C-alpha cells in the first residue's frame, strides 16, 4: 500500500504537474488528520469506559464497607445494651444492699469489668 502511494507521488512529481501534486499532498494530509482524529476519539471512549468501570468498582467496594460498618455498629450497640443492663444490675444490688441474686451479680461484675 505504501509503495502504491509512493509511486503516485513520484509520478506526479516527475511529470512536473505541481497542481495535481498539491491536490494529492493535501488529500493525503487530510487523510492523516482524519486518522489521527479517529484515533483520539477512540482513545477518549476507552478512557471514559475505564473511568466508568473504576467508578463502579469504587461504589461496590463502598457498599461492601458500609454493610460491614453497619453490622459492626449493630454489634457494638447490642454489646452496649448488655453492658448497661449489667451496670443497672450492679447499681440495683448496691442500692438494695446486695439483696439481688449473688450469681447474677458476680456474672454482671465479671462482664462489666
C-alpha positions in Angstrom: 0.0 0.0 0.0 2.8 2.4 0.9 4.6 1.5 -2.4 1.4 2.4 -4.3 1.3 5.9 -2.8 5.0 6.3 -3.2 4.6 5.5 -7.0 1.8 8.0 -7.4 3.7 10.7 -5.6 6.8 10.1 -7.6 4.9 10.1 -10.9 3.2 13.4 -10.1 6.4 15.0 -9.0 8.3 13.7 -12.1 5.5 14.8 -14.5 6.1 18.3 -13.3 2.4 18.9 -12.6 2.5 20.9 -9.3 -1.2 21.5 -9.1 -2.0 17.8 -9.3 0.8 17.0 -6.8 -0.5 19.7 -4.5 -4.0 18.2 -4.6 -2.6 14.8 -3.9 -0.5 16.1 -1.0 -3.5 18.0 0.6 -5.6 14.9 0.2 -3.0 12.7 1.9 -2.6 15.3 4.7 -6.4 15.3 5.2 -6.5 11.5 5.4 -3.7 11.6 8.0 -5.5 14.2 10.1 -8.8 12.3 9.9 -7.0 9.1 11.0 -5.5 11.0 14.0 -8.9 12.4 15.0 -10.4 8.9 14.8 -7.6 7.5 17.0 -8.0 10.4 19.5 -11.8 9.8 19.7 -11.3 6.0 20.2 -8.8 6.8 23.0 -11.3 9.1 24.7 -14.0 6.5 24.5 -11.7 3.9 26.0 -10.7 6.3 28.8 -14.4 7.0 29.6 -15.1 3.3 29.7 -12.2 2.7 32.1 -13.4 5.6 34.3 -16.9 4.2 34.4 -15.6 0.8 35.4 -13.4 2.3 38.1 -16.4 4.3 39.5 -18.5 1.1 39.6 -15.7 -0.7 41.4 -15.3 2.1 43.9 -19.1 2.2 44.6 -19.2 -1.6 45.0 -16.4 -1.5 47.5 -18.0 1.4 49.3 -21.3 -0.6 49.6 -19.5 -3.6 51.0 -17.6 -1.5 53.5 -20.9 0.2 54.6 -22.6 -3.1 55.1 -19.7 -4.2 57.3 -19.7 -1.0 59.2 -23.5 -1.2 59.8 -23.0 -4.8 61.1 -20.2 -3.7 63.4 -22.3 -0.7 64.7 -25.2 -3.1 65.4 -23.0 -5.5 67.3 -21.5 -2.6 69.3 -25.0 -1.3 70.1 -26.0 -4.7 71.3 -22.9 -5.0 73.5 -23.5 -1.5 74.9 -27.1 -2.5 75.8 -25.7 -5.7 77.5 -23.2 -3.6 79.5 -25.9 -1.1 80.5 -28.1 -3.9 81.8 -25.1 -5.3 83.8 -24.4 -1.8 85.2 -28.0 -1.3 86.2 -28.0 -4.7 87.9 -24.9 -3.8 89.9 -26.3 -0.4 90.9 -29.6 -2.0 91.9 -27.6 -4.5 94.1 -25.6 -1.7 95.7 -28.8 0.3 96.4 -30.6 -2.8 97.9 -27.6 -3.8 100.0 -26.9 -6.9 97.8 -30.3 -8.5 98.1 -30.1 -9.5 94.4 -29.2 -13.0 93.3 -25.5 -13.2 94.0 -24.8 -15.4 91.0 -26.3 -12.7 88.7 -24.2 -10.0 90.5 -21.0 -11.9 90.1 -21.7 -12.5 86.4 -22.6 -8.8 85.9 -19.4 -7.8 87.7 -17.3 -10.1 85.5 -18.9 -8.8 82.3 -18.6 -5.2 83.2 -15.1 -5.3 84.4 
